[in-house]
Amino acid sequence: MNTAAFWHAVLERLDAGKPLFVALVVANTRGSPGTLGARLLVDADGNTLGTIGGGIMEANLVRAARDGLRAGRDAPPALEQLEHRDKPGTEHPSGLICAGEQTNLDLWLQPGRDATTIRAFCAALAAENGDAATLQIDADGLRVTRARDMGMRLSREGERWQYRESSVNVERLAIVGGGHCGKALARLAADVGYSVDVFDTRAEALGDDADWPVAVRRVHLGDYAELPSHLHWPQLTTVAVMTAAMVQDVEALTALAEANLHWLGVMGSAAKIHEIRSRLAARGIAQERIAAIHGPIGLPMKSDTPPEIAVSIVAELLARRHAA
């Protein structure tokens, strides 16, 4: 689940008058099952959304949150450090033994006090137009500022601490082509936290809401030449080109060749990629721009079905993300 979908779910429950417990993983070391950006929502009935690492650690947290909400508990934001090991002298055992540590930020949210702040942050998340905002949390509470931070960051100075989360998701994927593979990729990429945009010149490929996650933005183009103007943060954006035909792949890649993209790739066989490169060269696209296009995209898994292709592509994206 990406950031926008999570905070909109929080706001929906606060607007319904429900107090909530939210845990955010704001720091971690290697080996920890809870990683930076992981998040969990719990209501008074014990219903949950998201995860901060699972297992007995999460089960204990959900139980304590449910009981606290039922008892009317309220408390300032607080950090909780957890160590995933079973050794003598472990100060903050999590109940897990998988190694590593994580720091959770525990929030007891009240509709009357916190809904306005969360609503302002959700509005910034929805805008996606360069007008960035930051959700700032410390022991005094939550607020939204117009600082142009990127990503998520926990800072500490003595006993004081502050967590900042940008409305701009730095993990961004633009999918050019809304066919079966594009839909499968959009679903999986959104699930692992990407902000996903899908572009197509075929309105019918984008039109059925039931086929798409709510958080995925769909854009109908008159022509693929329009693509660069619809990318809000191109320098952060990975683009996967997978249109209905090679001719359209070439059109899209031509439009994107000079864009300042984080990464650009195209789906297809090695033979198809070779032909695409030849056609781009014939159009006068500079060789260094053509060489920067990755393809075929996806790990070499001999994948054939749309879900398998989606898994291979997302696996490559995650491998590059963690290597970086």
Beta strands, then each sheet from edge to edge (+ up, - down):
strand 1: 20-28
strand 2: 39-42
strand 3: 48-51
strand 4: 78-83
strand 5: 101-109
strand 6: 134-138
strand 7: 141-145
strand 8: 152-157
strand 9: 160-166
strand 10: 172-176
strand 11: 195-200
strand 12: 217-220
strand 13: 237-241
strand 14: 263-266
strand 15: 293-294
sheet 1: 3+ 2- 1+ 5- 4+
sheet 2: 7+ 6- 9+ 8-
sheet 3: 12+ 11+ 10+ 13+ 14+ 15+
end
